[in-house]
Every structure is written in C-alpha cells, then in structure tokens.
C-alpha cells in the first residue's frame, strides 16, 4: 500500500491592514507618519509621500461614494495637494 501524497500546508493570508489613522491637513484627510509629527526637522522620503497621496486619494474617492472612473483624477488631485503641503512644510 502506498503512502498518501503529502500536500503543503500554507498558513492563511494575513488579515488586511487596519484603516489609516488620518490627520486633518488643509481640510482633507492626509496621513502623516507618527515619526514626522514628532520630529519637525525630519525630511520626507518618497515612501511617506506616496502613502500620503494614496490616503488622500482614498478619502477623495470615499467622499464621492467610490464611483468608478475617477481613480486617476483622485490620485492627481491628491498628489498636487500633498506636494503643495510638503513644499510649504
């Protein structure tokens, strides 16, 4: 009698990340990493900027009821707003 084939057991995928904790900037939800809030002299890196843009775009879509077809518009508007806030910082 042959042994049954062994199948690899994979753990379940991790749960989705918790919702972002927004910080209100210029009247819009824009995420600012905790480290940046604690150290005003800290330079923004590319990943921080992209996180802020993504969160801003998400809240723009949420205010619109997540209607499809406006993703690029939301991203570009969020990018302009975040870049303007970072330039003023």
N, C-alpha and C positions, 0 to 999 in steps of 0.2 A: 504494500500500500504506500502510495507516495504522500509526501507531506503537502499540506495546502500551501499555496503561494502566499508569501508574506507581502502585505501591502504596507507602503509607507504611511505612517500616521502623521498628519500635519496638524499643528495646533490651529484653532480658529483664528481668523484675521483679527487684528486689534480693533477695539471699538473706535468710532470716529472721534476726532478731537473735540473738546468742548467748544461751545460757541466763544467767539472772541470777546474779550472784555474791552469795550470801546472807550475812547477818551474823546470828549467833545472838543473839536478844534474848528474854528470858523463856522460854527453852526452845523457841522456834519460829523458823523461818527468816523473817526480816524484813529486807528490803533497806534499807540506809541509804546515801544518796548519799555518794560519797567526800568531797565538799566539806564535808558536815555532820560527818563524822567528824574532819576536820582542824580545824574551827572550832566549838568547843562553844557559842559565843555566837550562831551563825547561826540565824536564825529559819526554821522550816519553812514552806514555801509549799504551796499547795493541790496542785500537781503532785507534789511529794515525797510528800505524804500519800497521794494516790491510787496512786502507784507502790508504796508500801509495803503498802497494803491489797491491791492486785492480786497482789503477790508472795506475801503471807501466805495469801491465799485459794487461790492456785495450790498451795502446799505442803500446805494442808489437803486439797484435792482429791486430790493425789498420794498422801497417806497413806491415803486411802480407796479408792485404786485407780481414781480418776476415774469412779466410778459416777455416772451422770446423775441429775438430780433434786435435787441438793443445792447448786446453784450459789448461790442466794440465801442459804441458811444459811451457807455458807462465807464469802461476802462480808460478811455482817452480823457474824459472829463475828470475822473479820479486822479489820473496821472498829472494833469495840469494843476489841480488843486493841491495835491501833495507836494509837487515840485515848488509851487509858489510858497507854501508854508515852510518848506525846508530852506528855501532861499532867504526867507525873512528871519529864520532862526539864527 
